[in-house]
Each structure stands twice: as structure tokens, then as C-alpha cells.
Amino acid sequence: MARDSKLSLIPLGGLGEIGKNMMAVRFGENIVLIDCGLMFPEEDLLGIDVVIPDISYLLENKDKIKGIVLTHGHEDHIGALPYVLKEINVPVYGTKLTLGILRAKLRERNLQADVRLNVVKPRDTVQVGPFKVEFIRVSHSIPDAVALAIHTPVGIIVHTGDFKMDQTPVDGEVTDFTRLAQLGERGVLALLSDSTNVERPGYTMSERAVGYTFDNTFRQAQERILVATFASNVHRIQQAITTAYSYDRKVAVVGRSMANVVSIAHELGYLHIPKGVLVDLDEIKRLPKNKIVILSTGSQGEPMSALTRMASGDHRQVEIMPGDTIIISATPIPGNEKVVARVIDQLFKHGGQVIYESVSGIHVSGHPSQEELKLMLNLVKPKFFMPVHGEYRMLIKHAQLAQETGIPADNIFVAENGHVLEFTKRSGRIAGRVNAGRVLVDGLGVGDVGNIVLRDRKQLSQDGILIVVVTISRKSGEILAGPDIVSRGFVYVRESETLMENAKDRVQDALEKCQSKKMSEWSAIKSQVRDALGKFLYEKTRRRPMILPIIMEV
């Protein structure tokens, strides 16, 4: 290795935010990517479906990318792959369940034929360019989650992925403490660790604790039970099915994503369903109410999800009835609290008995609390540390924890998306920045909605729109018809006739002024109309609707 060879870590998503996790590891002319996730839109992203990382840096260095390695099958780690693999077709490495979920996503977009998916197991090692990538088992809320040890010419980089130190996991697959400790003894250059739960003291409860709450709730329920959780939380689904079986109840699945994951996980052997327990949704009408469990999506109050439609009474197959017990087995994602609370209120109004996280032990996190984060730091004993997967305050808090375990402040990097962290065997520094940000996906459009469109949507949602239609003679410039005004989301025309008549007069005045000045440029005429009408409407209503003048020439 040349003396000046440097290793670069380039986060393209997941720092200063929850979601769209993506990290590029670069050595010379070689890049390996860790994860490729999406995030769901915040409230100000009106009409946006999902947000994915900006990959312009990767497209500029397309020929250098040797592969993509995945830590687990959650949306915030694999959800952007169907978009990215269209542009960058490189081998993808992941565990069996992770690739099973990914394969279904690619099939939906007719991509699976071209993509090279390589199944790996914990303790496997694969060569990706000059990088030797080792997969290390960790516990999480989905089976087959792994941390990564990337052996580079400069040193070992350990990326935890999402993990928790669950001593009694549902599938019995405990985090590989031995291997992490061995790497720590050998010497780790840098640790990149999950910061999601860094604000919580102590330890995260075992997933098995939810099983005890399920058992207690199922024993007391007199009639139907509905369990809403993340479709990808296979351990939670397993516990619901196991508990249903022990109380002689049949299980039906509602919600497309839930049905997909149950089918894939069962097919691959990660979900054990006793014979005869799973029934079709139509069959539940013929069963006694005390023999039914319904597994549903919608724990986050998503508008089109099964639980939300049941709550609002417009689900075609399932109606909430008095006596139903509804278990919402998830914590609201920050920003979703009001939506989830509204769904819970509606479920109560239908007569359901709702059990949700804030009043029960019906959910535990899949992420490590402070003591587990310290344990990871002490096992791996890295020379340098970089907190990842978290909002900025979480990264700062995690950096403070790392200092408590003895890592010098100068060796800790709280970075932002796009920062280039450069390492040699003995040194590390933030050495620059590349293009990184977000790409908005709206329907089939990827990246075609930007700040200007969002600004217009915001204005339309807040103040509405006025369309001014006028017909002008091409020869004389005279007004032949109009001006006519159409209003949407601003005022109801019939109730504001005087305002609309006055508005027409203002438009007429503006057009006559243009005519007297012999203005023939349409853009200038439209601008005059917009300014005159906008000023008048603001004086009268203190609102600024979008004004769209349409001039027809005959």
C-alpha cells in the first residue's frame, strides 16, 4: 500500500435524520456502499410519497462502485434500492430474508431479472474490490440483521447497522459478542454505530417481553383481537401467531405489505406458522368472534393502511365492532403522534378496546439504549468513532457517550450527509464535502418535484388559487371577453360576489393601463394583472392566493 493511500467514509444519508441510511466506503478507485434506504416525508413535503438519497456523487463515480452490502431488510435500509439499481447495476450482498424482501420490491418494478443478488450468512466473508466484507449477526426487530466488518488496506471499519443487545431474542439468535470482541482485540480503525435510541438510559427490553403482554391480553380478550404492527417486524408477527395458536385462535392477514412479508418470511423459514392457523380473510365471517386474530398494517396511522380504513369505517372486509380488542404494537414515529392518536380515538368510538404503547408494554424498540451503546464501544474498542443513524442531537449525545468510554474527543466525528471523512492508519479528519441531499418521489416521478413545486403546493394549500381568463384582440389589443375569475380554495364565489366584482374591475383597470402603454408582451401584461389583483386581495382579505392569468388572443 502506498504511504499516502487514504480511506474515505462518505455518508450520503442517515445523518441528522431518521431514515435513508446510506454510506459509501472509498479506497483509491474503489467504492463499496452500505445500505440504500428511504425515509417517509415530513409534513411540509406536501404530496410526496417517499424521500431517497441524492446519488449524484455515485453517478459521477459509477465505474468505481464494486457492490452494495445490506445490514437488514427494513425500508430505511433497502427501500431506495429499486430506484438506485436502475442507475447503478452492481452486485448486492445480503442475508436470505433481506434479499427475499428486496426481491419482492424489485419484482414490483420489473427489475429482478437484471440485478445480481448474492445471499450471505453471518460469519461469511465476501471480497468486494479491495474490501473484505464480513457479516456479523446482531439482534434487531427483524430476523437476519447483521453488522459489518469491512477489512480495508488501511484498517477495519465496523458498521453496526441497526442492533440491540437482546439476551433472549425470539428466534434464539443472539448478537455475536464473541466476534465483535475478537475484532476489538485485533484493532478496529473506526466504529460507525446506531444512534436512534441514544437518549434512552439503561437497556432496551427484550422483544420477548412483548410476548408476555400478548399472552396476558389474549387471555382476557372476549371477542376478536386485531394486532397492528410494522409489516417488517417478523418477530412481533411470530409472537402474535404463536400466542393465537396457544389460545386456539385462527389468524387472518390484512394489508398488502403485511401479506407480502408473512408470505416471504414463511416461505424462507423465518416465520413458523402451525398448520391450519392461517386462514383467508373471507373465512373469519364464519368463525366465532372469540376464535379470531387479525394481523394488520397501519400502526403509524398511514392514510391508506388497513387499520386507518377500518377506523374510518371504509374497509371493504373488516369492520370494527364493540367488543373488539385492538393492539397497536408500535411507537409512533416522531411527527406521526397526532395521526396515530386520531386513529385510536376513532377505534374507541366504534366500541373497540385499544391497547397502545403509552399505556402498556405492547411494544419494545429494536434499537440499543445507552448501556448497550457503551457495551458496543467497549467490545469493539475503536481508534475513531462516528455516530450514525440519528438526528443531530442524537449524534451529539452518542459522541458524549463515546467520550465517557474513553475515546478522545479529537477521534470522534459528528458528521453531516456529504462530509468526506478521510483516514490513514494513524489519523482521521473531515477532508471535504460531496453532493448529498434528498430526492423526492411523487407517484412515478423521481426528482421532478423540487423547492419551487413544493412552495406552490404550500401556497395552494394555505391560500388557494384564482384563475383570471381574458380574451384580447390580436389586432387592436381590445378586451373582447372577460375578465372572468375562477376561484378554488380562496373564497366561495357566490358568497363573495362583491369581492369578485371588485377584483374584476381591478383586472380591467390593469389591462386598460397596459393597452394605453401599448404593452404587447404577454408576460408583462400577466405580471401587471397579477400585481394589481394580488395587492387588492391582500388589502381586502389579508391572504395571498396564487393568481394565474390566462390570456387568449383572437
KASUL-V787991 format. One record per residue. SS is DSSP state (hx for helix, st for strand, lp for the rest). PSI is psi in degrees with one decimal (* if undefined). Layout:
ss=SS psi=PSI
ss=SS psi=PSI
This chain:
ss=lp psi=131.8
ss=lp psi=146.3
ss=lp psi=-32.1
ss=lp psi=8.5
ss=lp psi=133.0
ss=lp psi=151.0
ss=st psi=134.2
ss=st psi=136.7
ss=st psi=125.7
ss=st psi=100.2
ss=st psi=126.1
ss=st psi=-0.8
ss=st psi=159.2
ss=lp psi=-4.5
ss=st psi=128.5
ss=lp psi=15.7
ss=st psi=162.3
ss=lp psi=110.8
ss=lp psi=-179.4
ss=lp psi=49.9
ss=lp psi=128.9
ss=st psi=129.7
ss=st psi=130.4
ss=st psi=133.0
ss=st psi=121.0
ss=st psi=135.0
ss=st psi=115.9
ss=lp psi=-122.5
ss=lp psi=26.1
ss=st psi=134.9
ss=st psi=135.5
ss=st psi=138.8
ss=st psi=137.3
ss=st psi=116.0
ss=lp psi=164.1
ss=lp psi=77.8
ss=lp psi=171.2
ss=st psi=171.5
ss=st psi=157.3
ss=st psi=149.2
ss=lp psi=147.5
ss=lp psi=172.4
ss=lp psi=-31.2
ss=lp psi=-8.6
ss=lp psi=74.9
ss=lp psi=124.7
ss=lp psi=-4.9
ss=lp psi=138.4
ss=lp psi=-55.1
ss=st psi=164.9
ss=st psi=131.3
ss=st psi=162.8
ss=st psi=150.8
ss=lp psi=120.4
ss=lp psi=24.5
ss=hx psi=-35.8
ss=hx psi=-40.5
ss=hx psi=-38.2
ss=hx psi=-34.8
ss=hx psi=-25.6
ss=lp psi=33.0
ss=hx psi=-43.7
ss=hx psi=-12.5
ss=hx psi=-14.2
ss=st psi=120.7
ss=st psi=-19.0
ss=st psi=167.8
ss=st psi=127.8
ss=st psi=137.4
ss=lp psi=141.3
ss=lp psi=-36.7
ss=lp psi=178.4
ss=lp psi=20.8
ss=lp psi=153.0
ss=hx psi=-37.5
ss=hx psi=2.5
ss=hx psi=-23.1
ss=hx psi=-5.5
ss=lp psi=-24.7
ss=lp psi=-6.7
ss=hx psi=-40.9
ss=hx psi=-29.0
ss=hx psi=-42.4
ss=hx psi=-38.4
ss=hx psi=-18.0
ss=hx psi=-32.4
ss=hx psi=-33.0
ss=lp psi=98.4
ss=lp psi=94.4
ss=lp psi=164.5
ss=lp psi=143.8
ss=st psi=133.2
ss=st psi=131.7
ss=st psi=169.0
ss=lp psi=170.1
ss=hx psi=-46.9
ss=hx psi=-40.9
ss=hx psi=-48.0
ss=hx psi=-28.3
ss=hx psi=-44.3
ss=hx psi=-41.6
ss=hx psi=-41.6
ss=hx psi=-40.1
ss=hx psi=-38.3
ss=hx psi=-42.4
ss=hx psi=-36.2
ss=hx psi=-39.4
ss=hx psi=-28.3
ss=lp psi=16.0
ss=lp psi=43.2
ss=lp psi=-13.3
ss=lp psi=-24.0
ss=lp psi=-36.1
ss=lp psi=-14.7
ss=lp psi=135.6
ss=lp psi=102.5
ss=st psi=128.2
ss=st psi=117.2
ss=st psi=133.5
ss=lp psi=163.9
ss=lp psi=157.4
ss=lp psi=141.5
ss=lp psi=-1.6
ss=lp psi=154.7
ss=st psi=134.1
ss=st psi=148.1
ss=st psi=119.5
ss=st psi=100.1
ss=lp psi=-132.7
ss=lp psi=0.6
ss=st psi=134.6
ss=st psi=112.8
ss=st psi=121.6
ss=st psi=136.5
ss=st psi=126.9
ss=st psi=125.6
ss=st psi=135.0
ss=lp psi=157.8
ss=st psi=144.5
ss=lp psi=-174.4
ss=lp psi=0.1
ss=lp psi=141.0
ss=lp psi=166.2
ss=lp psi=28.1
ss=lp psi=143.7
ss=st psi=151.3
ss=st psi=167.5
ss=st psi=136.7
ss=st psi=114.3
ss=st psi=111.1
ss=st psi=112.1
ss=lp psi=164.7
ss=lp psi=-18.2
ss=lp psi=-29.2
ss=lp psi=-177.6
ss=st psi=130.8
ss=st psi=125.7
ss=st psi=124.0
ss=st psi=118.8
ss=lp psi=-19.0
ss=lp psi=-158.7
ss=lp psi=133.8
ss=lp psi=166.7
ss=st psi=158.8
ss=lp psi=65.1
ss=lp psi=115.1
ss=lp psi=-17.0
ss=lp psi=60.4
ss=lp psi=154.9
ss=lp psi=-39.0
ss=lp psi=2.8
ss=lp psi=2.5
ss=lp psi=95.8
ss=lp psi=150.4
ss=lp psi=139.0
ss=lp psi=75.3
ss=hx psi=-37.3
ss=hx psi=-49.1
ss=hx psi=-40.0
ss=hx psi=-41.9
ss=hx psi=-38.3
ss=hx psi=-41.8
ss=hx psi=-40.9
ss=hx psi=-41.3
ss=hx psi=-37.5
ss=hx psi=-32.1
ss=lp psi=113.5
ss=st psi=128.2
ss=st psi=-49.9
ss=st psi=141.4
ss=st psi=131.6
ss=st psi=116.7
ss=st psi=144.6
ss=st psi=125.8
ss=lp psi=6.0
ss=lp psi=-43.0
ss=lp psi=20.8
ss=lp psi=-20.2
ss=lp psi=-7.9
ss=lp psi=124.0
ss=lp psi=164.9
ss=lp psi=-146.0
ss=lp psi=150.2
ss=lp psi=135.1
ss=lp psi=153.1
ss=lp psi=147.1
ss=lp psi=-29.1
ss=hx psi=-23.6
ss=hx psi=-32.5
ss=hx psi=-34.0
ss=hx psi=-39.3
ss=hx psi=-38.9
ss=hx psi=-41.5
ss=hx psi=-47.6
ss=hx psi=-45.8
ss=hx psi=-43.7
ss=hx psi=-42.8
ss=hx psi=-37.5
ss=hx psi=-37.2
ss=hx psi=-21.8
ss=lp psi=131.8
ss=lp psi=-31.0
ss=lp psi=-140.1
ss=lp psi=151.4
ss=st psi=130.6
ss=st psi=130.2
ss=st psi=117.9
ss=st psi=127.6
ss=lp psi=176.1
ss=lp psi=136.3
ss=lp psi=-30.8
ss=lp psi=-6.4
ss=lp psi=76.4
ss=hx psi=-36.9
ss=hx psi=-39.8
ss=hx psi=-43.1
ss=hx psi=-41.9
ss=hx psi=-43.7
ss=hx psi=-37.4
ss=hx psi=-42.7
ss=hx psi=-43.9
ss=hx psi=-43.6
ss=hx psi=-39.8
ss=hx psi=-43.7
ss=hx psi=-40.8
ss=hx psi=-21.2
ss=lp psi=20.6
ss=lp psi=42.8
ss=lp psi=148.6
ss=st psi=152.0
ss=st psi=127.8
ss=st psi=148.7
ss=st psi=132.7
ss=st psi=137.9
ss=lp psi=127.2
ss=hx psi=-45.8
ss=hx psi=-36.6
ss=hx psi=-46.1
ss=hx psi=-40.7
ss=hx psi=-49.5
ss=hx psi=-42.8
ss=hx psi=-43.5
ss=hx psi=-47.4
ss=hx psi=-47.9
ss=hx psi=-36.9
ss=hx psi=-45.3
ss=hx psi=-37.8
ss=lp psi=-2.0
ss=lp psi=14.5
ss=lp psi=-8.8
ss=lp psi=121.8
ss=lp psi=111.6
ss=lp psi=113.0
ss=lp psi=147.9
ss=lp psi=133.3
ss=lp psi=-6.0
ss=lp psi=-41.4
ss=st psi=127.2
ss=lp psi=160.7
ss=lp psi=150.3
ss=hx psi=-34.2
ss=hx psi=-27.9
ss=hx psi=-22.8
ss=hx psi=-22.3
ss=hx psi=-25.3
ss=hx psi=-3.2
ss=lp psi=152.4
ss=lp psi=147.0
ss=hx psi=-30.3
ss=hx psi=10.8
ss=hx psi=16.9
ss=st psi=135.2
ss=st psi=131.3
ss=st psi=123.3
ss=st psi=128.4
ss=st psi=153.5
ss=lp psi=172.5
ss=lp psi=16.7
ss=lp psi=-13.7
ss=lp psi=10.8
ss=lp psi=26.0
ss=lp psi=135.0
ss=lp psi=-40.0
ss=lp psi=7.9
ss=lp psi=162.3
ss=hx psi=-47.4
ss=hx psi=-40.8
ss=hx psi=-40.8
ss=hx psi=-35.2
ss=hx psi=-43.7
ss=hx psi=-36.6
ss=lp psi=0.2
ss=lp psi=17.7
ss=lp psi=29.7
ss=lp psi=134.5
ss=lp psi=-32.4
ss=lp psi=-25.4
ss=lp psi=128.4
ss=lp psi=132.8
ss=lp psi=132.4
ss=lp psi=154.6
ss=lp psi=135.8
ss=lp psi=-17.1
ss=lp psi=141.5
ss=st psi=121.3
ss=st psi=120.6
ss=st psi=116.9
ss=st psi=99.9
ss=lp psi=66.7
ss=lp psi=154.0
ss=lp psi=138.7
ss=lp psi=134.0
ss=lp psi=140.4
ss=lp psi=128.6
ss=lp psi=-20.7
ss=lp psi=-1.3
ss=hx psi=-45.1
ss=hx psi=-41.8
ss=hx psi=-45.1
ss=hx psi=-42.3
ss=hx psi=-38.6
ss=hx psi=-42.3
ss=hx psi=-42.1
ss=hx psi=-43.0
ss=hx psi=-45.8
ss=hx psi=-37.8
ss=hx psi=-41.3
ss=hx psi=-39.2
ss=hx psi=-31.0
ss=lp psi=-2.8
ss=lp psi=6.0
ss=lp psi=154.8
ss=st psi=111.0
ss=st psi=130.1
ss=st psi=118.1
ss=st psi=166.9
ss=hx psi=-42.1
ss=hx psi=-16.4
ss=hx psi=12.2
ss=lp psi=174.8
ss=lp psi=44.5
ss=lp psi=-3.8
ss=lp psi=139.3
ss=lp psi=153.3
ss=lp psi=158.9
ss=lp psi=9.9
ss=lp psi=156.5
ss=lp psi=140.3
ss=lp psi=-175.4
ss=hx psi=-44.3
ss=hx psi=-33.5
ss=hx psi=-35.8
ss=hx psi=-39.4
ss=hx psi=-39.5
ss=hx psi=-42.8
ss=hx psi=-44.7
ss=hx psi=-40.5
ss=hx psi=-28.9
ss=hx psi=-45.0
ss=hx psi=-29.5
ss=lp psi=58.5
ss=st psi=154.2
ss=st psi=-43.1
ss=st psi=154.6
ss=st psi=139.2
ss=st psi=110.4
ss=st psi=138.6
ss=st psi=178.7
ss=lp psi=66.0
ss=st psi=160.9
ss=lp psi=165.2
ss=hx psi=-42.1
ss=hx psi=-32.1
ss=hx psi=-40.7
ss=hx psi=-41.1
ss=hx psi=-45.4
ss=hx psi=-40.7
ss=hx psi=-37.3
ss=hx psi=-38.7
ss=hx psi=-40.0
ss=hx psi=-41.8
ss=hx psi=-38.7
ss=hx psi=-39.4
ss=hx psi=-30.8
ss=lp psi=1.4
ss=lp psi=4.2
ss=lp psi=127.7
ss=lp psi=143.2
ss=hx psi=-34.6
ss=hx psi=-18.6
ss=hx psi=9.0
ss=st psi=130.3
ss=lp psi=110.8
ss=lp psi=100.4
ss=lp psi=173.6
ss=lp psi=160.8
ss=lp psi=130.9
ss=lp psi=-18.6
ss=st psi=143.9
ss=st psi=114.2
ss=st psi=124.1
ss=st psi=129.3
ss=st psi=141.5
ss=lp psi=-173.8
ss=lp psi=-26.3
ss=lp psi=-13.0
ss=lp psi=159.7
ss=st psi=143.2
ss=st psi=159.1
ss=st psi=116.4
ss=st psi=4.7
ss=st psi=-162.3
ss=st psi=144.7
ss=lp psi=170.5
ss=lp psi=124.1
ss=lp psi=143.6
ss=lp psi=-144.0
ss=st psi=148.0
ss=st psi=128.3
ss=st psi=133.3
ss=st psi=121.8
ss=st psi=108.2
ss=lp psi=-126.0
ss=lp psi=-5.4
ss=st psi=126.1
ss=st psi=109.5
ss=lp psi=3.6
ss=lp psi=-3.4
ss=lp psi=117.6
ss=lp psi=-162.8
ss=hx psi=-36.0
ss=hx psi=-43.6
ss=hx psi=-42.6
ss=hx psi=-38.9
ss=hx psi=-42.8
ss=hx psi=-41.9
ss=hx psi=-40.0
ss=hx psi=-44.4
ss=hx psi=-42.5
ss=hx psi=-39.9
ss=hx psi=-27.7
ss=hx psi=-40.3
ss=hx psi=-6.5
ss=lp psi=-166.8
ss=st psi=145.9
ss=st psi=128.1
ss=st psi=124.3
ss=st psi=119.2
ss=st psi=128.9
ss=st psi=142.4
ss=st psi=128.3
ss=st psi=142.7
ss=lp psi=131.5
ss=lp psi=-37.9
ss=lp psi=-56.0
ss=lp psi=-17.7
ss=lp psi=7.9
ss=lp psi=153.8
ss=st psi=117.8
ss=st psi=-33.7
ss=st psi=145.9
ss=st psi=-164.4
ss=st psi=138.8
ss=st psi=142.6
ss=st psi=128.0
ss=st psi=129.8
ss=st psi=133.8
ss=st psi=122.6
ss=lp psi=9.6
ss=lp psi=-70.2
ss=lp psi=158.6
ss=lp psi=118.3
ss=hx psi=-43.9
ss=hx psi=-32.7
ss=hx psi=-7.4
ss=hx psi=45.5
ss=hx psi=-42.3
ss=hx psi=-45.6
ss=hx psi=-43.7
ss=hx psi=-39.7
ss=hx psi=-44.0
ss=hx psi=-37.1
ss=hx psi=-40.9
ss=hx psi=-40.5
ss=hx psi=-41.3
ss=hx psi=-39.6
ss=hx psi=-45.1
ss=hx psi=-46.3
ss=hx psi=-44.0
ss=hx psi=-40.9
ss=hx psi=-39.4
ss=hx psi=-37.7
ss=hx psi=-42.4
ss=hx psi=-40.7
ss=hx psi=-43.4
ss=hx psi=-30.2
ss=lp psi=3.1
ss=lp psi=41.4
ss=lp psi=124.9
ss=lp psi=-12.0
ss=lp psi=117.8
ss=hx psi=-42.7
ss=hx psi=-36.3
ss=hx psi=-40.6
ss=hx psi=-45.3
ss=hx psi=-40.8
ss=hx psi=-41.0
ss=hx psi=-44.7
ss=hx psi=-46.1
ss=hx psi=-45.5
ss=hx psi=-46.0
ss=hx psi=-44.9
ss=hx psi=-40.9
ss=hx psi=-43.5
ss=hx psi=-44.8
ss=hx psi=-47.2
ss=hx psi=-35.8
ss=hx psi=-39.7
ss=hx psi=-39.9
ss=hx psi=-30.8
ss=hx psi=-13.1
ss=lp psi=32.4
ss=lp psi=154.0
ss=lp psi=77.7
ss=lp psi=159.3
ss=st psi=130.5
ss=st psi=123.4
ss=st psi=94.5
ss=st psi=134.1
ss=st psi=117.5
ss=st psi=124.5
ss=st psi=135.3
ss=st psi=130.9
ss=lp psi=*
